[in-house]
């Protein structure tokens, strides 16, 4: 399964949406995720890809993990997975 598909599936599940309803330009707010939903989605992403996501909700600007849109979440996960697998 490619990363994009898995990320969309996880976000759709947490937002109680169909995967076809999730658009790449959607923000977290567009998905309807509250703070608990965001945390649950992050935990699910970490578990699914066996990665650690460094995300400080008190200082989002200092984080390398971008949750501004579905597409940015996908790119952030891809970056972490590549780094984990020794590819830059």
VEXNU-184217 format. One record per atom (N, C-alpha, C): x, y, z; residue in one letter; atom name. Coordinates in Angstrom, 1 decimal. Layout:
# VEXNU-184217
+--------+--------+--------+------+------+
:     xx :     yy :     zz : code : site :
+--------+--------+--------+------+------+
:      X :      Y :      Z :    a :   CA :
...
+--------+--------+--------+------+------+
//
This chain:
# VEXNU-184217
+--------+--------+--------+------+------+
:     xx :     yy :     zz : code : site :
+--------+--------+--------+------+------+
:    0.9 :   -1.2 :    0.0 :    x :    N :
:    0.0 :    0.0 :    0.0 :    x :   CA :
:    0.9 :    1.2 :    0.0 :    x :    C :
:    0.6 :    2.2 :   -0.9 :    x :    N :
:    1.4 :    3.4 :   -0.9 :    x :   CA :
:    1.0 :    4.3 :    0.3 :    x :    C :
:    2.0 :    5.1 :    0.6 :    x :    N :
:    1.8 :    6.0 :    1.7 :    x :   CA :
:    0.6 :    6.9 :    1.6 :    x :    C :
:    0.4 :    7.5 :    0.4 :    x :    N :
:   -0.7 :    8.4 :    0.2 :    x :   CA :
:   -2.1 :    7.7 :    0.6 :    x :    C :
:   -2.2 :    6.5 :    0.1 :    x :    N :
:   -3.5 :    5.8 :    0.3 :    x :   CA :
:   -3.7 :    5.5 :    1.8 :    x :    C :
:   -2.6 :    5.1 :    2.4 :    x :    N :
:   -2.7 :    4.7 :    3.9 :    x :   CA :
:   -3.0 :    6.0 :    4.7 :    x :    C :
:   -2.4 :    7.1 :    4.4 :    x :    N :
:   -2.6 :    8.3 :    5.1 :    x :   CA :
:   -4.1 :    8.8 :    5.0 :    x :    C :
:   -4.5 :    8.7 :    3.7 :    x :    N :
:   -5.9 :    9.1 :    3.5 :    x :   CA :
:   -6.9 :    8.2 :    4.2 :    x :    C :
:   -6.6 :    6.9 :    4.2 :    x :    N :
:   -7.5 :    6.0 :    4.9 :    x :   CA :
:   -7.5 :    6.3 :    6.4 :    x :    C :
:   -6.4 :    6.5 :    7.0 :    x :    N :
:   -6.3 :    6.8 :    8.4 :    x :   CA :
:   -7.1 :    8.1 :    8.8 :    x :    C :
:   -6.8 :    9.2 :    8.0 :    x :    N :
:   -7.5 :   10.4 :    8.2 :    x :   CA :
:   -9.0 :   10.3 :    8.0 :    x :    C :
:   -9.4 :    9.6 :    7.0 :    x :    N :
:  -10.8 :    9.4 :    6.8 :    x :   CA :
:  -11.5 :    8.7 :    7.9 :    x :    C :
:  -10.8 :    7.6 :    8.4 :    x :    N :
:  -11.3 :    6.8 :    9.5 :    x :   CA :
:  -11.5 :    7.7 :   10.8 :    x :    C :
:  -10.5 :    8.5 :   11.1 :    x :    N :
:  -10.6 :    9.4 :   12.3 :    x :   CA :
:  -11.6 :   10.5 :   12.1 :    x :    C :
:  -11.8 :   10.9 :   10.9 :    x :    N :
:  -12.8 :   12.0 :   10.6 :    x :   CA :
:  -14.2 :   11.4 :   10.3 :    x :    C :
:  -14.3 :   10.1 :   10.4 :    x :    N :
:  -15.6 :    9.5 :   10.1 :    x :   CA :
:  -16.1 :    9.8 :    8.7 :    x :    C :
:  -15.2 :    9.8 :    7.7 :    x :    N :
:  -15.5 :   10.1 :    6.3 :    x :   CA :
:  -15.2 :    8.9 :    5.4 :    x :    C :
:  -15.7 :    8.9 :    4.2 :    x :    N :
:  -15.3 :    8.0 :    3.2 :    x :   CA :
:  -14.0 :    8.5 :    2.6 :    x :    C :
:  -13.1 :    7.6 :    2.2 :    x :    N :
:  -11.9 :    8.0 :    1.7 :    x :   CA :
:  -12.1 :    8.9 :    0.4 :    x :    C :
:  -13.1 :    8.7 :   -0.3 :    x :    N :
:  -13.4 :    9.5 :   -1.5 :    x :   CA :
:  -13.8 :   10.9 :   -1.2 :    x :    C :
:  -14.2 :   11.1 :    0.1 :    x :    N :
:  -14.6 :   12.5 :    0.5 :    x :   CA :
:  -13.4 :   13.3 :    1.0 :    x :    C :
:  -12.2 :   12.7 :    1.2 :    x :    N :
:  -11.0 :   13.3 :    1.6 :    x :   CA :
:  -10.2 :   13.9 :    0.4 :    x :    C :
:  -10.1 :   15.2 :    0.4 :    x :    N :
:   -9.4 :   15.9 :   -0.7 :    x :   CA :
:   -8.0 :   16.3 :   -0.2 :    x :    C :
:   -7.0 :   16.2 :   -1.1 :    x :    N :
:   -5.6 :   16.5 :   -0.7 :    x :   CA :
:   -5.4 :   17.9 :   -0.2 :    x :    C :
:   -6.3 :   18.9 :   -0.6 :    x :    N :
:   -6.1 :   20.2 :   -0.1 :    x :   CA :
:   -6.9 :   20.5 :    1.2 :    x :    C :
:   -7.6 :   19.5 :    1.7 :    x :    N :
:   -8.3 :   19.7 :    3.0 :    x :   CA :
:   -7.4 :   20.0 :    4.1 :    x :    C :
:   -7.8 :   20.9 :    5.0 :    x :    N :
:   -7.1 :   21.2 :    6.2 :    x :   CA :
:   -7.7 :   20.2 :    7.3 :    x :    C :
:   -7.0 :   20.2 :    8.4 :    x :    N :
:   -7.5 :   19.4 :    9.6 :    x :   CA :
:   -9.0 :   19.9 :    9.9 :    x :    C :
:   -9.2 :   21.2 :    9.8 :    x :    N :
:  -10.5 :   21.7 :   10.1 :    x :   CA :
:  -11.5 :   21.2 :    9.1 :    x :    C :
:  -11.1 :   21.2 :    7.8 :    x :    N :
:  -12.0 :   20.7 :    6.8 :    x :   CA :
:  -12.4 :   19.2 :    7.0 :    x :    C :
:  -11.5 :   18.5 :    7.6 :    x :    N :
:  -11.8 :   17.1 :    7.9 :    x :   CA :
:  -12.7 :   17.0 :    9.1 :    x :    C :
:  -12.8 :   18.0 :    9.9 :    x :    N :
:  -13.6 :   18.0 :   11.1 :    x :   CA :
:  -12.9 :   17.4 :   12.3 :    x :    C :
:  -11.6 :   17.3 :   12.3 :    x :    N :
:  -10.9 :   16.7 :   13.4 :    x :   CA :
:  -10.6 :   17.7 :   14.5 :    x :    C :
:  -11.0 :   17.3 :   15.7 :    x :    N :
:  -10.6 :   18.2 :   16.9 :    x :   CA :
:   -9.3 :   17.8 :   17.4 :    x :    C :
:   -8.8 :   18.3 :   18.5 :    x :    N :
:   -7.5 :   18.0 :   19.0 :    x :   CA :
:   -7.3 :   16.6 :   19.3 :    x :    C :
:   -8.3 :   15.9 :   19.9 :    x :    N :
:   -8.2 :   14.5 :   20.2 :    x :   CA :
:   -8.1 :   13.7 :   18.9 :    x :    C :
:   -8.9 :   14.1 :   17.9 :    x :    N :
:   -8.8 :   13.4 :   16.6 :    x :   CA :
:   -7.5 :   13.5 :   15.9 :    x :    C :
:   -6.9 :   14.7 :   16.0 :    x :    N :
:   -5.5 :   14.9 :   15.5 :    x :   CA :
:   -4.5 :   13.9 :   16.2 :    x :    C :
:   -4.6 :   13.9 :   17.5 :    x :    N :
:   -3.7 :   13.0 :   18.3 :    x :   CA :
:   -3.9 :   11.6 :   17.9 :    x :    C :
:   -5.1 :   11.1 :   17.8 :    x :    N :
:   -5.4 :    9.8 :   17.4 :    x :   CA :
:   -4.9 :    9.5 :   16.0 :    x :    C :
:   -5.0 :   10.4 :   15.1 :    x :    N :
:   -4.5 :   10.2 :   13.7 :    x :   CA :
:   -3.0 :   10.1 :   13.7 :    x :    C :
:   -2.3 :   11.0 :   14.5 :    x :    N :
:   -0.9 :   10.9 :   14.6 :    x :   CA :
:   -0.4 :    9.6 :   15.1 :    x :    C :
:   -1.1 :    9.1 :   16.2 :    x :    N :
:   -0.7 :    7.8 :   16.8 :    x :   CA :
:   -0.9 :    6.7 :   15.7 :    x :    C :
:   -2.0 :    6.8 :   15.0 :    x :    N :
:   -2.3 :    5.7 :   14.0 :    x :   CA :
:   -1.3 :    5.8 :   12.9 :    x :    C :
:   -0.8 :    7.0 :   12.5 :    x :    N :
:    0.2 :    7.1 :   11.5 :    x :   CA :
:    1.5 :    6.5 :   12.0 :    x :    C :
:    1.9 :    6.8 :   13.2 :    x :    N :
:    3.1 :    6.2 :   13.8 :    x :   CA :
:    3.0 :    4.7 :   13.8 :    x :    C :
:    1.9 :    4.2 :   14.2 :    x :    N :
:    1.8 :    2.7 :   14.3 :    x :   CA :
:    1.8 :    2.1 :   12.9 :    x :    C :
:    1.1 :    2.7 :   12.0 :    x :    N :
:    1.0 :    2.1 :   10.6 :    x :   CA :
:    2.3 :    2.0 :    9.9 :    x :    C :
:    3.1 :    3.1 :   10.1 :    x :    N :
:    4.4 :    3.2 :    9.4 :    x :   CA :
:    5.6 :    2.9 :   10.3 :    x :    C :
:    5.4 :    2.6 :   11.5 :    x :    N :
:    6.4 :    2.3 :   12.5 :    x :   CA :
:    7.4 :    3.4 :   12.5 :    x :    C :
:    6.9 :    4.6 :   12.7 :    x :    N :
:    7.7 :    5.8 :   12.8 :    x :   CA :
:    7.4 :    6.6 :   14.0 :    x :    C :
:    8.3 :    7.6 :   14.3 :    x :    N :
:    8.0 :    8.5 :   15.4 :    x :   CA :
:    7.8 :    9.9 :   14.8 :    x :    C :
:    6.7 :   10.5 :   15.1 :    x :    N :
:    6.4 :   11.8 :   14.6 :    x :   CA :
:    6.6 :   12.8 :   15.7 :    x :    C :
:    7.5 :   13.7 :   15.5 :    x :    N :
:    7.8 :   14.8 :   16.5 :    x :   CA :
:    6.9 :   16.0 :   16.2 :    x :    C :
:    5.9 :   16.1 :   17.0 :    x :    N :
:    4.9 :   17.2 :   16.8 :    x :   CA :
:    4.6 :   17.8 :   18.1 :    x :    C :
:    4.9 :   19.1 :   18.3 :    x :    N :
:    4.7 :   19.8 :   19.5 :    x :   CA :
:    3.5 :   20.7 :   19.3 :    x :    C :
:    2.3 :   20.4 :   19.8 :    x :    N :
:    1.1 :   21.1 :   19.6 :    x :   CA :
:    1.2 :   22.5 :   20.2 :    x :    C :
:    2.1 :   22.7 :   21.2 :    x :    N :
:    2.3 :   24.0 :   21.8 :    x :   CA :
:    3.1 :   25.0 :   21.0 :    x :    C :
:    3.9 :   24.4 :   20.0 :    x :    N :
:    4.8 :   25.2 :   19.2 :    x :   CA :
:    4.8 :   24.5 :   17.8 :    x :    C :
:    3.7 :   24.6 :   17.1 :    x :    N :
:    3.6 :   24.0 :   15.8 :    x :   CA :
:    4.7 :   24.5 :   14.8 :    x :    C :
:    5.1 :   25.7 :   14.9 :    x :    N :
:    6.0 :   26.3 :   13.9 :    x :   CA :
:    7.4 :   25.6 :   14.0 :    x :    C :
:    7.7 :   25.1 :   15.1 :    x :    N :
:    9.0 :   24.5 :   15.3 :    x :   CA :
:    9.1 :   23.0 :   14.9 :    x :    C :
:    8.0 :   22.5 :   14.4 :    x :    N :
:    7.9 :   21.1 :   14.0 :    x :   CA :
:    8.2 :   20.9 :   12.5 :    x :    C :
:    8.9 :   19.8 :   12.2 :    x :    N :
:    9.1 :   19.5 :   10.8 :    x :   CA :
:    7.9 :   18.8 :   10.2 :    x :    C :
:    7.0 :   18.3 :   11.1 :    x :    N :
:    5.8 :   17.6 :   10.6 :    x :   CA :
:    4.7 :   18.6 :   10.4 :    x :    C :
:    4.3 :   18.8 :    9.1 :    x :    N :
:    3.3 :   19.8 :    8.7 :    x :   CA :
:    1.9 :   19.2 :    8.6 :    x :    C :
:    1.0 :   19.7 :    9.4 :    x :    N :
:   -0.4 :   19.2 :    9.4 :    x :   CA :
:   -1.4 :   20.2 :    8.8 :    x :    C :
:   -0.8 :   21.1 :    8.0 :    x :    N :
:   -1.7 :   22.2 :    7.4 :    x :   CA :
:   -2.7 :   21.7 :    6.4 :    x :    C :
:   -2.4 :   20.5 :    5.8 :    x :    N :
:   -3.3 :   20.0 :    4.8 :    x :   CA :
:   -3.1 :   18.5 :    4.7 :    x :    C :
:   -4.0 :   17.8 :    4.1 :    x :    N :
:   -3.8 :   16.3 :    3.9 :    x :   CA :
:   -2.6 :   16.1 :    3.1 :    x :    C :
:   -2.4 :   16.9 :    2.0 :    x :    N :
:   -1.2 :   16.7 :    1.2 :    x :   CA :
:    0.1 :   16.9 :    2.0 :    x :    C :
:    0.1 :   17.9 :    2.8 :    x :    N :
:    1.3 :   18.1 :    3.6 :    x :   CA :
:    1.6 :   17.0 :    4.7 :    x :    C :
:    0.5 :   16.4 :    5.2 :    x :    N :
:    0.7 :   15.3 :    6.1 :    x :   CA :
:    1.3 :   14.1 :    5.3 :    x :    C :
:    0.8 :   13.9 :    4.1 :    x :    N :
:    1.4 :   12.8 :    3.3 :    x :   CA :
:    2.9 :   13.1 :    3.0 :    x :    C :
:    3.2 :   14.3 :    2.6 :    x :    N :
:    4.6 :   14.6 :    2.4 :    x :   CA :
:    5.5 :   14.4 :    3.6 :    x :    C :
:    4.9 :   14.8 :    4.8 :    x :    N :
:    5.7 :   14.7 :    6.0 :    x :   CA :
:    5.9 :   13.3 :    6.4 :    x :    C :
:    4.9 :   12.4 :    6.2 :    x :    N :
:    5.1 :   11.0 :    6.5 :    x :   CA :
:    6.1 :   10.4 :    5.5 :    x :    C :
:    6.0 :   10.7 :    4.2 :    x :    N :
:    6.9 :   10.2 :    3.2 :    x :   CA :
:    8.4 :   10.6 :    3.6 :    x :    C :
:    8.6 :   11.8 :    4.1 :    x :    N :
:    9.9 :   12.3 :    4.4 :    x :   CA :
:   10.4 :   11.4 :    5.6 :    x :    C :
:    9.6 :   11.2 :    6.6 :    x :    N :
:   10.0 :   10.4 :    7.8 :    x :   CA :
:   10.3 :    9.0 :    7.4 :    x :    C :
:    9.5 :    8.4 :    6.6 :    x :    N :
:    9.7 :    7.0 :    6.2 :    x :   CA :
:   11.0 :    6.9 :    5.3 :    x :    C :
:   11.2 :    7.8 :    4.4 :    x :    N :
:   12.5 :    7.8 :    3.6 :    x :   CA :
:   13.7 :    7.9 :    4.5 :    x :    C :
:   13.6 :    8.8 :    5.5 :    x :    N :
:   14.7 :    9.0 :    6.4 :    x :   CA :
:   15.0 :    7.7 :    7.2 :    x :    C :
:   13.9 :    7.1 :    7.7 :    x :    N :
:   13.9 :    5.9 :    8.5 :    x :   CA :
:   14.6 :    4.8 :    7.7 :    x :    C :
:   14.3 :    4.7 :    6.4 :    x :    N :
:   14.8 :    3.7 :    5.5 :    x :   CA :
:   16.2 :    4.0 :    4.9 :    x :    C :
:   16.7 :    5.1 :    5.4 :    x :    N :
:   18.1 :    5.5 :    4.9 :    x :   CA :
:   18.2 :    6.2 :    3.6 :    x :    C :
:   17.0 :    6.8 :    3.2 :    x :    N :
:   17.0 :    7.5 :    1.9 :    x :   CA :
:   16.6 :    8.9 :    2.2 :    x :    C :
:   17.3 :    9.9 :    1.6 :    x :    N :
:   17.0 :   11.3 :    1.8 :    x :   CA :
:   16.2 :   11.8 :    0.6 :    x :    C :
+--------+--------+--------+------+------+
//
